[in-house]
């Protein structure tokens, strides 16, 4: 169907179908749509877009090394996060596999559970807000993910760089002790 007044409209539209390599899930993908674009310009754009896809270029071996370094770093960070969380008394986490997240379980003091009931909040929301206020670390309560009744915890990621993640793990431990002391 034609839109009156748009007969000469030139339109270039980009659409993403996935996320990138640098810490996001999956690989990059997408497409570009050209409408009413001069055929010569289209040819040049297609040539430009396809010129960077050649695997035989000198930079390909560098790309492979960088890609491997990223994956190995993500693997180290996943292990570091779950090991660090499991070292905190009252927090337990399964290994983070296949995603960029860990879902640790938090043992809550009875008084914190009572406070949650009194204020009409979920216990993990109280915990997550306390963590944010105390440390600046933002996590998501697991109650928003359809968890089993009574499970308290949060979702966190291991995407920060390794040195920053190490600092965050220390902060998780410091906060948990303060939180438990506050509600004991």
C-alpha positions in Angstrom: 0.0 0.0 0.0 1.4 3.4 -1.0 1.5 6.3 1.4 0.6 9.5 -0.3 3.4 12.1 -0.2 6.1 9.4 0.4 6.7 8.4 -3.2 10.3 9.8 -3.1 11.0 8.9 0.5 14.3 7.1 0.9 14.5 4.8 3.9 17.3 2.7 5.4 16.2 0.5 8.3 18.5 -1.5 10.6 17.2 -4.5 12.6 19.1 -6.4 15.3 18.3 -10.1 15.7 20.7 -10.9 18.6 23.3 -9.4 20.9 27.0 -9.0 20.6 30.1 -10.9 21.7 31.5 -8.6 24.4 29.6 -10.0 27.3 26.2 -10.4 25.9 24.4 -13.6 25.0 24.9 -15.1 21.6 26.4 -13.6 18.5 25.7 -10.5 16.5 23.1 -10.8 13.8 20.7 -8.5 11.9 19.7 -7.1 8.6 19.4 -3.9 6.8 16.4 -2.9 4.6 16.8 -0.3 1.8 13.7 1.3 0.3 13.8 3.6 -2.7 17.6 3.8 -2.5 19.5 4.4 -5.7 20.8 1.0 -7.1 24.4 2.2 -7.3 24.3 3.3 -3.6 22.8 -0.1 -2.7 25.6 -1.9 -4.5 28.2 0.2 -2.6 26.6 -0.4 0.8 26.4 -4.2 0.2 30.0 -4.2 -0.9 31.0 -2.3 2.2 29.0 -4.5 4.5 30.4 -7.8 3.1 34.0 -6.6 2.9 34.6 -7.1 6.6 33.3 -10.7 6.6 36.4 -12.3 5.0 37.9 -14.9 7.4 41.3 -14.9 5.6 42.3 -11.4 6.7 45.4 -11.0 8.9 43.1 -9.7 11.7 41.2 -13.0 11.9 43.8 -14.8 14.0 43.8 -11.8 16.4 40.0 -11.9 16.5 40.1 -15.6 17.4 42.6 -14.9 20.2 40.4 -12.0 21.5 37.3 -14.1 21.3 38.9 -17.0 23.3 40.2 -14.5 25.9 36.7 -13.2 26.4 35.2 -16.6 26.8 38.0 -17.7 29.2 37.5 -14.5 31.2 33.7 -15.1 31.4 34.4 -18.7 32.6 36.8 -17.4 35.3 34.3 -14.7 36.4 31.4 -17.2 36.6 33.5 -19.5 38.8 34.8 -16.6 40.9 31.3 -15.3 41.5 29.8 -18.6 42.6 32.8 -19.6 44.7 32.8 -16.1 46.3 29.1 -16.2 47.1 29.4 -19.8 48.4 32.1 -18.7 50.8 29.7 -16.3 52.5 27.9 -17.9 55.4 24.2 -17.8 54.6 24.5 -17.5 50.8 24.6 -20.5 48.4 24.8 -20.5 44.7 24.9 -23.2 42.0 27.4 -22.8 39.2 26.5 -20.2 36.6 26.3 -22.1 33.4 24.9 -21.1 30.0 23.9 -17.6 31.0 25.5 -14.5 32.4 23.7 -14.8 35.7 23.9 -16.5 39.1 20.8 -17.0 41.3 22.1 -17.4 44.8 19.8 -18.4 47.7 20.0 -16.2 50.8 19.2 -17.5 54.3 17.2 -14.6 55.9 17.0 -13.9 59.7 13.5 -14.4 61.1 13.2 -10.6 61.9 13.9 -9.8 58.3 11.1 -12.1 57.2 8.8 -10.5 59.7 9.7 -7.1 58.5 8.9 -8.1 54.9 5.5 -9.4 56.0 4.8 -6.3 58.1 5.6 -3.9 55.2 4.0 -6.0 52.4 7.3 -6.7 50.6 9.0 -9.8 49.6 12.0 -10.7 51.8 14.3 -10.7 48.8 13.2 -7.2 47.8 14.1 -6.0 51.3 17.5 -7.7 50.9 18.2 -6.3 47.4 17.2 -2.8 48.4 19.5 -3.0 51.4 22.3 -4.3 49.2 21.8 -1.4 46.8 21.7 1.2 49.6 24.7 -0.1 51.5 27.0 -1.0 48.6 25.6 0.4 45.4 25.3 -3.1 43.9 22.1 -3.5 42.0 20.7 -7.1 41.9 17.2 -8.4 41.1 15.0 -10.2 43.6 14.3 -13.8 42.5 10.7 -13.5 43.6 10.1 -11.9 40.2 11.2 -15.1 38.4 8.5 -17.4 39.6 10.7 -19.2 42.2 9.5 -21.9 44.6 7.5 -20.6 47.5 9.8 -19.6 50.4 12.9 -19.3 48.3 14.7 -16.0 49.0 17.6 -14.8 46.8 18.6 -12.6 44.0 19.9 -12.6 40.4 23.3 -11.1 39.7 25.6 -11.1 36.8 29.3 -11.9 36.4 29.9 -9.4 33.6 31.9 -6.8 35.5 35.6 -7.0 34.8 37.5 -9.5 37.0 39.0 -6.9 39.4 35.6 -5.1 39.8 33.9 -8.5 40.4 36.4 -9.4 43.1 35.6 -6.1 44.9 31.8 -6.8 44.5 32.2 -10.2 46.1 33.8 -8.7 49.1 30.9 -6.2 49.3 28.4 -9.0 49.1 30.0 -10.6 52.1 30.2 -7.3 54.1 26.6 -6.5 53.3 25.3 -9.9 54.3 26.9 -9.7 57.7 25.5 -6.2 58.3 22.1 -7.3 57.1 22.0 -10.3 59.4 23.3 -8.3 62.3 20.6 -5.6 61.7 17.8 -8.2 61.8 19.2 -10.5 64.5 
